[in-house]
Amino acid sequence: MRIALDAMGTDQAPGPEVAGAIEALREFEADVEVVLVGDEPTIRAELAKHADVPERLLVHHAPDRVTADDAPASVIRRKPDSSVVVGLKLQKNGEADAFVSAGSTGAVMATSLFTLRPLPGVDRPAVGTLLPSVGEPFLLLDSGANVDCKPHHLIQFAHLGSTYMQNTLGRANPRVALLNIGEEPGKGNELVAETYGLLAGEPGINFVGNIEGRDIIGGEYDVVVCDGFVGNVLLKFYESVAGLIVRRLHKELDRSQASEGLEFVFRVLDYAETGGAPLLGVGGVSIICHGESTPAAIKSALAVAAQAVRSDMVKQSAKDVQGIELS
């Protein structure tokens, strides 16, 4: 297995990428290789800071990088030598099995769509983000790729999310909920009201009804479906609340005296434990990370990519979404 890692994506690149890749390869199985994609002299200089660099850590030169000022849709045309474009083309050409990047989310999504193409039957690929709850983490999608959706898009999200949770994370018969402002079937705007009726009769989906924002943390759902506008607002709020709790606990408690249970809470709320969100519904494995990702977060994102490859996520998703009605 070979995973292409955008080495120029994080705000502090390539430091977190190099350190995260080294940590990952020291823990992963021996059949995994990581290819650092980016400016080779810069990457080599960073690698020189580390001792005992694994032989399975390779470098592929890409002289350019995507910045926040670059329009996402034009990156593939205007910056063909950037680490995002080169890394995704390695996967397209069969030289890599997955791609991971903490660069511009918009650029990674747009380039993934153009390079890997949507799966047959998928109109709108979606970003699926694992978020913590009282029980097991749940998958939120879409968490930002599609701000304007129609009911059939949300049906596709439900299928993609259900397949991912079942085949990649091992959740049997995943429970799918629709994010709404009330539990009753008739609640919400036109989009969610119509989607409710469709999901209720959708084959292959274990639809458990509407869910309100206050109930999300209860841990009674495996997949929460919404449009990308609502999902991104929820994701950013989740991140801010988690950060607030962690900062307050650090401030009020002596870390050295923290109990084992409290240490677990820190890990649950730390985004580095998840690392990256898969772009579901494209013909490849594309993992999107936070721009502030630490080495631990990069390592976790590489683990997500490896897990997606081992579970044959793309093939399973393609099989599940075939024949979904788009009208």
C-alpha positions in Angstrom: 0.0 0.0 0.0 1.3 3.4 -0.9 -0.2 6.6 0.5 0.7 10.0 -1.1 0.9 12.7 1.6 0.8 16.4 0.6 3.9 17.6 2.5 3.2 21.2 1.9 -0.4 21.4 3.3 -0.2 22.4 7.0 0.3 25.9 8.2 3.8 24.8 9.4 4.7 22.5 6.5 6.6 20.4 6.0 7.4 19.8 9.7 4.1 18.2 10.9 3.8 16.1 7.7 7.4 14.7 8.0 7.1 14.0 11.7 3.7 12.5 11.4 4.7 10.2 8.5 7.7 9.0 10.4 5.6 8.2 13.5 3.0 6.5 11.3 5.5 4.2 9.5 7.0 3.2 12.9 3.6 1.9 14.0 2.0 0.8 10.7 2.3 -2.7 9.2 5.3 -3.3 7.0 3.3 -3.2 3.8 2.6 0.5 4.0 4.7 3.2 2.2 4.2 6.9 2.5 5.2 9.3 -0.3 5.9 12.9 0.7 4.8 15.1 -2.2 6.2 18.6 -2.3 9.4 20.6 -2.9 12.1 18.0 -2.6 14.9 20.2 -1.2 12.6 21.5 1.5 11.4 18.1 2.4 15.0 16.6 2.5 16.1 19.4 4.8 13.3 18.6 7.2 14.0 14.9 7.0 17.6 15.6 8.0 16.4 16.8 11.4 15.2 13.2 12.2 17.2 10.1 13.0 16.4 6.7 11.7 14.0 7.7 8.9 12.1 4.6 7.7 13.1 3.4 4.3 9.4 3.2 3.4 9.2 7.0 3.5 9.7 8.2 0.0 9.8 11.7 -1.7 8.1 12.8 -4.9 9.1 16.3 -6.1 6.3 18.9 -6.7 7.8 22.4 -6.8 4.6 24.4 -6.3 2.1 24.6 -3.5 -1.5 25.7 -3.1 -2.1 28.8 -1.0 -5.2 30.3 0.6 -5.3 32.9 -2.2 -5.7 30.3 -4.9 -9.2 29.8 -6.3 -10.0 26.1 -5.6 -11.6 25.4 -9.0 -8.5 26.8 -10.9 -5.8 25.0 -9.0 -5.6 22.0 -11.4 -5.2 24.3 -14.4 -3.0 27.1 -12.9 -0.9 25.0 -10.6 -0.4 21.6 -12.2 2.9 21.2 -10.4 1.5 21.8 -6.9 1.7 19.1 -4.3 -2.1 18.7 -4.3 -2.4 18.1 -8.0 0.7 16.0 -8.3 -0.3 13.8 -5.3 -3.8 13.2 -6.6 -2.5 12.3 -10.0 -0.2 9.7 -8.4 -3.3 8.0 -7.2 -5.1 8.4 -10.6 -2.1 6.9 -12.4 -2.0 3.9 -10.0 1.2 5.0 -8.3 -0.5 5.6 -5.0 -3.6 4.0 -3.3 -4.7 7.1 -1.3 -4.0 10.8 -0.9 -3.9 12.8 2.3 -3.7 16.6 2.6 -4.0 19.4 5.2 -4.0 22.0 2.5 -6.8 24.1 1.2 -10.0 22.1 1.7 -11.6 23.7 -1.4 -8.6 22.9 -3.6 -8.4 19.3 -2.4 -12.1 18.7 -3.0 -12.1 20.4 -6.4 -9.0 18.6 -7.6 -10.2 15.3 -6.2 -13.5 15.7 -8.1 -11.7 16.5 -11.3 -8.9 13.9 -11.0 -10.6 11.0 -9.4 -14.1 11.7 -10.7 -17.4 11.0 -8.9 -18.5 7.4 -8.6 -21.3 6.3 -11.0 -24.6 7.1 -9.4 -23.1 9.9 -7.2 -24.1 13.4 -8.0 -22.4 15.2 -5.1 -19.5 13.6 -3.2 -19.5 14.6 0.5 -17.0 15.1 3.3 -17.6 12.7 6.2 -16.3 13.8 9.5 -16.2 11.6 12.6 -17.3 13.5 15.7 -17.3 12.4 19.4 -20.4 11.5 21.3 -21.2 10.0 24.7 -20.9 6.6 23.0 -19.0 5.8 19.8 -18.1 8.6 17.4 -20.7 9.3 14.7 -20.2 10.3 11.0 -21.4 13.8 10.0 -22.0 14.4 6.3 -21.9 16.5 4.5 -19.6 18.6 6.6 -18.8 21.3 4.0 -18.6 20.1 0.4 -22.1 21.0 -0.7 -23.9 24.0 0.8 -26.9 23.8 -1.5 -28.5 20.4 -1.7 -31.6 18.7 -3.0 -33.3 15.7 -1.3 -31.6 13.1 -3.6 -28.2 14.5 -2.6 -29.0 13.7 1.1 -30.2 10.2 0.1 -26.8 9.7 -1.5 -25.0 11.0 1.6 -27.0 8.5 3.7 -25.8 5.6 1.5 -22.2 6.8 1.4 -22.1 7.3 5.2 -23.8 4.0 5.9 -21.4 2.1 3.7 -18.4 3.8 5.2 -19.4 3.1 8.8 -20.3 -0.5 8.0 -17.4 -1.6 5.8 -14.6 0.7 7.0 -15.4 1.1 10.7 -17.2 -2.2 11.3 -20.6 -0.8 12.4 -23.3 -3.4 11.7 -26.5 -1.9 10.3 -25.5 1.7 10.9 -28.3 4.0 12.3 -28.9 7.0 10.0 -30.5 10.1 11.4 -31.6 13.3 9.6 -30.5 16.6 11.3 -33.6 18.8 11.8 -35.1 21.3 14.2 -37.6 18.8 15.5 -38.3 15.1 15.7 -41.7 15.1 13.9 -41.7 14.0 10.3 -43.2 17.3 9.1 -40.7 19.6 10.8 -38.0 21.6 9.1 -37.7 23.3 5.8 -38.8 21.9 2.4 -35.4 20.1 1.9 -35.5 18.0 5.1 -39.2 17.5 5.1 -39.0 15.9 1.7 -35.9 14.0 2.5 -37.5 12.5 5.6 -40.2 10.9 3.4 -37.6 9.5 1.0 -35.3 8.1 3.7 -38.2 6.4 5.4 -38.7 4.2 2.4 -35.1 4.0 1.1 -33.9 0.4 0.8 -30.6 -0.4 2.5 -30.8 2.5 4.9 -31.5 1.9 8.6 -33.3 5.3 9.0 -34.1 6.1 12.6 -35.8 9.5 12.0 -35.0 13.1 12.7 -32.5 14.3 15.3 -32.2 17.7 16.9 -28.9 19.4 17.7 -29.2 18.8 21.4 -29.5 15.0 20.9 -26.4 14.6 18.7 -24.0 13.9 21.6 -26.2 11.1 22.9 -24.4 8.5 20.9 -27.6 6.8 19.6 -26.7 7.3 15.9 -23.9 6.2 13.6 -24.5 8.6 10.7 -26.0 12.1 10.8 -27.1 13.6 7.4 -27.5 17.2 6.5 -26.5 19.7 3.8 -22.9 21.1 3.8 -23.9 24.5 5.1 -25.5 23.2 8.2 -22.9 20.5 8.6 -20.0 22.9 8.4 -21.6 25.2 11.0 -22.0 22.3 13.3 -18.5 21.0 12.7 -16.9 24.4 13.5 -19.1 24.7 16.6 -18.1 21.2 17.7 -14.4 22.1 17.3 -14.8 25.3 19.3 -16.6 23.7 22.1 -14.1 20.8 22.3 -11.3 23.4 22.4 -13.0 25.4 25.1 -13.5 22.3 27.3 -10.0 21.2 26.9 -8.6 24.6 27.7 -10.7 25.1 30.7 -9.8 21.7 32.1 -6.1 22.4 31.5 -6.5 25.7 33.3 -8.5 24.5 36.3 -6.8 21.1 36.9 -3.2 20.0 37.4 -2.5 17.8 34.4 -0.2 15.7 36.5 -3.1 14.9 38.8 -5.6 14.1 36.1 -7.3 10.7 36.4 -7.2 8.1 33.7 -10.8 8.9 32.9 -10.0 12.5 32.4 -7.1 11.6 30.1 -9.6 9.6 28.0 -11.8 12.7 27.7 -8.8 14.7 26.5 -8.2 12.1 23.8 -11.8 12.0 22.7 -12.0 15.8 22.3 -8.7 16.1 20.5 -9.2 16.3 16.7 -5.7 14.7 16.3 -7.3 11.4 17.4 -9.3 11.4 14.1 -6.9 13.4 12.0 -8.8 13.5 8.6 -12.1 13.4 6.9 -12.7 11.2 3.8 -14.2 12.7 0.7 -16.9 10.1 0.1 -18.3 9.4 -3.4 -15.2 9.8 -5.5 -13.2 7.1 -7.4 -10.3 7.1 -5.0 -9.3 7.7 -1.3 -8.9 11.4 -0.6 -8.5 12.4 3.1 -8.8 16.1 4.1 -7.1 17.3 7.2 -7.2 20.5 9.3 -4.6 23.2 8.3 -3.4 23.3 11.9 -2.8 19.5 12.0 -0.1 18.3 14.4 2.2 15.3 13.7 -0.3 13.2 15.7 -3.2 14.4 13.5 -1.2 13.6 10.3 -0.4 10.1 11.7 -4.1 9.6 12.4 -5.1 10.8 8.9 -2.7 8.3 7.4 -4.3 5.6 9.5 -7.7 6.7 8.1 -6.4 6.4 4.6 -4.9 3.0 5.2 -8.1 1.7 6.8 -10.1 3.0 3.8 -7.8 1.2 1.4 -7.8 -2.1 3.4 -11.6 -2.1 3.6 -11.9 -1.5 -0.2 -14.0 1.6 0.6 -14.3 2.9 -3.0 -15.5 -0.4 -4.4 -18.0 -0.9 -1.6 -19.3 2.6 -2.0 -19.7 2.2 -5.8 -21.6 -1.0 -5.3 -24.0 0.6 -2.8 -24.8 3.7 -4.7 -25.5 2.1 -8.1 -29.0 2.7 -9.2 -29.9 5.5 -6.8 -32.5 7.7 -8.4 -31.2 11.2 -9.1 -34.5 12.9 -9.8 
